[in-house]
Amino acid sequence: MTECNKRTINANTYISTLRQIVENGQEVSLKISGSSMMPFLIHERDMILFGPVKGELKKGDMVFFQRQEGQFVMHRICKITPEGYYIVGDAQVVIEGPIKREQIFAKVNRARRKGKWIDENDFWWKFFEKVWIRIIPLRHVIMRTYMILTGKNKKKD
């Protein structure tokens, strides 16, 4: 068995390149890195397909934006006001914003979750878009209970 040559590049450099592709009207895919979108999307298991924003953004949409400091983030819109968009990861309870429309450069159109491509018509997509986004204060309790019930909170030997 041979080992593939791997090259590591700066995430901001890589996502900047993907952003340019999106701004040229194309869709791109990206493997999930990080845990802020758990339990919907899991680090290094799942992927997203994102492209240019078409039409109005709404509560529950997953968007890619660039923070003022330059960091790229993909989270979900939880509130829209005249000041901007308020955004939060599915595993988070702290809401970020307002984010200006100019900072948002892409919308997630599909996700490969547990090996299967899904879109806005899928049950789980709708659940996280419509229900999970409305129970932000309860998320930690629900996730802790889930971990206990499934035994995923135990340390591995």
PELINVEN-V33268 format. One record per pair of residues at least 6 apart in sequence whose ideal C-beta (glycine too) atoms are under 7 Angstrom apart, sorted by the first residue. I is the first residue (numbers start at 1). J is the second residue. D is the distance in whole Angstrom. If there is no record, write none. Layout:
i=I j=J d=D
i=I j=J d=D
This chain:
i=12 j=70 d=6
i=12 j=72 d=6
i=15 j=72 d=4
i=18 j=28 d=5
i=18 j=30 d=7
i=19 j=105 d=5
i=21 j=28 d=5
i=22 j=28 d=6
i=22 j=50 d=7
i=22 j=51 d=6
i=22 j=52 d=6
i=22 j=105 d=6
i=22 j=106 d=5
i=23 j=105 d=7
i=25 j=52 d=6
i=26 j=51 d=7
i=27 j=49 d=6
i=27 j=50 d=7
i=27 j=51 d=4
i=27 j=109 d=7
i=28 j=50 d=6
i=29 j=47 d=5
i=29 j=48 d=7
i=29 j=49 d=5
i=30 j=47 d=6
i=30 j=48 d=6
i=31 j=44 d=6
i=31 j=47 d=5
i=32 j=41 d=5
i=32 j=42 d=7
i=32 j=43 d=6
i=32 j=44 d=7
i=32 j=46 d=5
i=32 j=47 d=7
i=32 j=48 d=7
i=33 j=43 d=6
i=33 j=44 d=7
i=34 j=43 d=6
i=35 j=43 d=5
i=35 j=91 d=6
i=36 j=75 d=7
i=36 j=89 d=3
i=36 j=91 d=5
i=36 j=92 d=6
i=37 j=89 d=5
i=37 j=90 d=5
i=37 j=91 d=7
i=38 j=90 d=6
i=38 j=91 d=4
i=39 j=90 d=7
i=39 j=143 d=7
i=40 j=90 d=5
i=40 j=124 d=7
i=40 j=128 d=5
i=41 j=111 d=6
i=41 j=113 d=7
i=46 j=111 d=6
i=46 j=112 d=6
i=46 j=113 d=5
i=47 j=111 d=7
i=47 j=112 d=4
i=48 j=74 d=7
i=48 j=108 d=5
i=48 j=111 d=5
i=49 j=109 d=5
i=49 j=110 d=4
i=50 j=64 d=6
i=50 j=106 d=4
i=50 j=107 d=6
i=50 j=108 d=5
i=50 j=109 d=6
i=51 j=106 d=6
i=51 j=107 d=7
i=51 j=109 d=6
i=52 j=106 d=7
i=53 j=104 d=6
i=53 j=106 d=7
i=53 j=107 d=5
i=57 j=63 d=7
i=57 j=77 d=6
i=57 j=85 d=7
i=57 j=104 d=7
i=57 j=107 d=7
i=59 j=77 d=6
i=59 j=78 d=6
i=59 j=79 d=7
i=59 j=80 d=6
i=59 j=133 d=7
i=60 j=76 d=6
i=60 j=77 d=7
i=60 j=129 d=3
i=60 j=130 d=6
i=60 j=133 d=5
i=61 j=76 d=7
i=61 j=77 d=5
i=61 j=107 d=6
i=62 j=74 d=6
i=62 j=76 d=5
i=62 j=108 d=4
i=63 j=77 d=6
i=63 j=104 d=5
i=63 j=106 d=7
i=63 j=107 d=5
i=64 j=72 d=7
i=64 j=74 d=5
i=64 j=105 d=6
i=64 j=106 d=4
i=65 j=73 d=6
i=65 j=87 d=7
i=65 j=99 d=5
i=65 j=103 d=5
i=65 j=104 d=5
i=65 j=105 d=7
i=66 j=72 d=5
i=66 j=103 d=5
i=66 j=105 d=7
i=67 j=73 d=6
i=74 j=108 d=7
i=75 j=87 d=4
i=75 j=88 d=6
i=75 j=89 d=5
i=76 j=87 d=7
i=76 j=88 d=6
i=76 j=90 d=6
i=76 j=133 d=6
i=77 j=85 d=5
i=77 j=87 d=6
i=78 j=86 d=5
i=78 j=87 d=7
i=78 j=88 d=5
i=78 j=95 d=6
i=78 j=133 d=5
i=78 j=136 d=7
i=79 j=86 d=4
i=81 j=98 d=7
i=83 j=98 d=4
i=84 j=97 d=6
i=84 j=98 d=3
i=84 j=99 d=5
i=84 j=100 d=5
i=85 j=97 d=6
i=85 j=98 d=6
i=85 j=99 d=5
i=85 j=104 d=7
i=86 j=95 d=5
i=86 j=96 d=7
i=86 j=97 d=4
i=86 j=98 d=6
i=87 j=96 d=5
i=87 j=97 d=6
i=87 j=99 d=6
i=88 j=95 d=5
i=88 j=96 d=7
i=88 j=136 d=6
i=90 j=128 d=6
i=90 j=132 d=6
i=93 j=136 d=6
i=93 j=137 d=7
i=93 j=139 d=6
i=93 j=140 d=6
i=109 j=119 d=7
i=110 j=117 d=6
i=110 j=118 d=7
i=110 j=119 d=5
i=111 j=118 d=6
i=113 j=124 d=7
i=118 j=124 d=7
i=118 j=125 d=6
i=119 j=125 d=6
i=147 j=153 d=4
